[in-house]
Amino acid sequence: MEPMGISQSKLARDIDVPVTRINNRIKHHRLIAADTILRLGKYFNINPRWEYARPI
């Protein structure tokens, strides 16, 4: 996200989720909820299925 100029805080605000949810996924601490996957897909204009293929 940093190469795109998007901080964790900005992303969390933009998709209306707690910043800890974004941070936990980036740090590979846990899977994220389906609703967050959908929000990320919409935000980045990508198919949300990409998240299911990512290893944690």
C-alpha positions, 0 to 999 in steps of 0.5 A: 500500500505504501508504494500507492501512497496509502497508509493503513490509517487512510485505508481503514478510514476510507473503507470504514473499518478499524485500523487494527483490522488492516494491520493484523492482516498486513502483519499476517496475524489473522484472516479478515472478515468477508465484508472487509474483503469485499470492501477492499475489492471495491476500494482497489477495484479488484476481484475480492477472490484475490484475498482467498488465494493469499497465504497468511 
